């Protein structure tokens, strides 16, 4: 009976496993604190070099700062074993 269950549920288990792997990869990219800080630094350099306007700088900076806050919250949850 268990063998039959394993055969029937294999596609579902594979799909769930793949979904978790994709989620983990996205979270790694989205919540990478050093990468976000590097993006903030690069953004500031572009602003000071006159490559982007103050408005564009402020808009992008706000987005990156929000991502940074989310990343820190994610790291705290991960440390507590409550990963999303």
C-alpha positions in Angstrom: 0.0 0.0 0.0 2.8 2.4 0.9 4.5 1.8 -2.4 1.3 2.6 -4.3 1.0 5.8 -2.2 4.6 6.8 -3.0 4.0 6.3 -6.8 0.8 8.2 -6.8 2.1 11.1 -4.7 5.5 11.3 -6.4 4.5 14.1 -8.8 3.0 16.1 -6.0 6.0 15.7 -3.8 8.3 16.7 -6.6 6.3 19.8 -7.4 6.3 20.8 -3.7 10.1 20.2 -3.5 10.6 22.3 -6.6 8.4 25.1 -5.2 10.4 25.2 -2.0 13.7 25.4 -3.9 12.4 28.2 -6.1 11.1 30.1 -3.0 14.5 29.6 -1.3 16.3 30.9 -4.3 14.1 34.0 -4.7 14.4 34.7 -0.9 18.2 34.5 -1.2 18.2 37.1 -4.0 15.5 39.3 -2.6 16.7 39.4 1.0 20.4 39.6 0.4 21.5 42.4 2.8 25.0 42.9 1.4 23.6 43.1 -2.2 21.0 45.7 -1.1 23.6 47.8 0.6 25.8 47.6 -2.5 22.8 48.7 -4.6 22.3 51.7 -2.3 26.0 52.6 -2.6 25.9 52.3 -6.4 22.7 54.4 -6.5 24.4 57.2 -4.4 27.4 57.1 -6.6 25.2 57.6 -9.7 23.4 60.4 -8.1 26.6 62.3 -7.1 28.0 61.7 -10.6 24.9 63.4 -12.0 23.7 60.3 -13.8 20.2 60.3 -12.2 17.9 63.1 -10.9 17.2 63.8 -7.2 13.6 62.5 -7.7 14.8 59.2 -9.3 17.4 58.8 -6.5 14.8 59.3 -3.8 12.3 56.9 -5.3 14.9 54.2 -5.8 16.4 54.8 -2.4 13.0 54.4 -0.8 12.4 51.1 -2.5 15.9 49.8 -1.5 15.5 50.9 2.1 12.1 49.1 2.3 13.8 46.0 0.9 16.5 46.3 3.4 14.0 46.5 6.3 12.2 43.4 4.8 15.5 41.6 4.5 16.4 42.3 8.1 13.0 41.1 9.3 13.4 38.0 7.1 16.8 37.2 8.6 15.3 37.5 12.1 12.5 35.1 11.2 15.0 32.8 9.6 17.1 32.8 12.8 14.0 31.9 14.8 13.1 29.1 12.4 10.0 30.8 11.2 11.1 31.3 7.6 8.3 32.4 5.1 
